[in-house]
Amino acid sequence: MPLGLSNMESVTADIQEQEMEWVEVSPGSYFKALTIHVPTNTVAYAFKMDKGAPDFPSHFHICRAMSFTVEGEFGYREGENMVQQGMFSYEATGSFHTPYSVSGFQSRGIFESDSNVLLENHEGPDPASDVISQLTVQDFIDIAGPLTHIVHADGTVSGDSFKYDFSGSLAADLFKSRVG
């Protein structure tokens, strides 16, 4: 799916993530919605699990996920590898796993999907188990705080983060002429 780069946006944002509140989405598991780009079903997020928290729901990735672990470590019940602080992870569309953490962890990452559905949560650690919920782009809009940078489907932008509008600049004109 093309990202629509020829439809240039003109607002760049800097998000003060440390000033945002964590939102509990599952017992002991929390997200922050950093930026949401509705036209491309892309969400930048912060995620954490408390030390000894219950497993995050087993889920299928309907999206691609890329994340960097900034603190602690976690693993998947379906494997033996532990993702430690400083490691980068790529989770392919269609992967199925059950995240857990003994020590607790934090990561920063990006979900990107061909639809507004990002994850399909299951009843148990079996991919044939019943679907109990979905995590969607709208769910991130629902937990977004005032600092979350959101590009809406109609191209409007919201959020109280620092913004720089470069529309009408020489750089904008040159870029448009190259991709337009």
N, C-alpha and C positions, 0 to 999 in steps of 0.2 A: 504494500500500500504506500503510495507516495505521501511524503510528509506535507506537500502543499507549499514548498518553499518559494515557489514563484508568486504566491499570494503573501507577499512580505508583510510581516508585522512591524510595527514601528516603536514598540515599547520594550525596553530591557528593564529587568527588576533585580534588586538585591534584597534577599529575604533574611531578616534577623531571626534565624531559627531558634537561638537560645532564649528569645523572648516569647516563644510560642508555648502553649500549654499542651501536654500530652493528653490524648483522648483514649480511654480504655475501650478496646474493641472486642476483647475476649478476656476472661479472668487473667490478670497479670501480664497482658499484652497490650501495647499502646502504639498508636500512630500519631504523627503530625503530618498534615497536608501542607507541603511547602509550596508547590506550584502545580496547577492543574491546567492542562491544555485540552479542552473539550474537543476541538475539531480533529485531533489526532489520538484521542483516548490515551493521553499520556499523563502520568502522575509522578511527580518527584515527592519523596516521602522520607520521614525519619521513622524508624521502627525500633521498639525495645521490648524485651521480656524481662520481668523481674527474676531475681534469683529464685530457683525452685518453683517458678510459675507452672501451672498445668500446661500440657502441650498445647500449642496453637492448633486450631482445627486442621485435620488432614485435608489437603486440597489439591485440585488440578489447577495448573496454570493455564488460563485462557489467554494470558499475556506472556510477553517476554519480561523477565525481571533481571535487573543488574543492580548489585548492591555492594557496598564496601562496609566491612565490619570495623567500627571505630572503637569498640570496647567489648571485652569479654569474649565469650565463645558460645557457639550453638552447634547442634547437629540435627540430623534427620533420623527418625526412628527406622527408616528403610535402609540406612547405610551405616558405615562405621566411621566415616571421615568427620572430623570436627572442624568447623569453620572458625578460625581464631582471629583475634584483633589483627588488623592490617591486611587481611585477605579480601580479595575481590571475588564475587560470585556472579555467575551467569546462570539463570534458570530458564530453560527453554519452554516454549509453549508446549503444553501437553505433559509436562513433568508432574508427577504426583508425589507428595511427601508430607511428613508430619514434623514440623519444627519443634525442638525442645531445647531448653537450656538449664543446666544445673547451676551455673555461676551467674547467670544473667548476661545480657548483651545489648548492644545498640548497633544499628546500621543505618546507613543513608543510601537511598536507591531510587530507581526509576522503574515504573511499570509502563509498558506500552502495548496496546492491544489493537486488533482489527475491529473490535466491537467495544461497547461500553462495559462489558463484563471483564473483570481482571482475574478473579479467583472463583472457583466453584468449591465451596466447603462441603465436606462429606461427614457422615455420621461416625465413621470409624476409619482406621488405618488401612482400609481395603478400597481400592478404586472402584469396586463394584457396589460399595455401600451406598445408601441413599444420600442424595444431595440435601443438605439442611439449610443452606443459604448461599448467596453469592456476594462477592465484594465487587462493587461497581465504581465507575468514575463518579456517579451521583453520590455514593456513600462518602467519598472523599470530599465532595462539595458540602455534604451535610456536616462533616466534622471540621471543615475549614474554619480557621480563626480569622480575625480581622487583618492579619499580616499575610495570609495566603494570597499568592499571586494567581489569579484565575483568568485565563483567556476563554471566554464563553463561545458558544457555537456561532453566534452572530459577529464575532470578532471584537466585541467590547471587552475591556479589561477591568478587573476590580481587584481590590486588596490595598492595604495601607503600607505596603513595602515601598522602598525607594524605587522610583521609576525615572527612567530617562527616555524621553520621546525623541527619536532621531528622524522622524518623518520630515521630508523636505530638505534633508542634508545632502551634501555632495555624495557621501558614501551611500545613502539610500538610493539616490538617482543612478549611481554607477551599478549598484547591485541589481536594481530592477532591469537595467538595460542588458545585463548579462544573463539573467534567468527568465526574463519576461517574455 
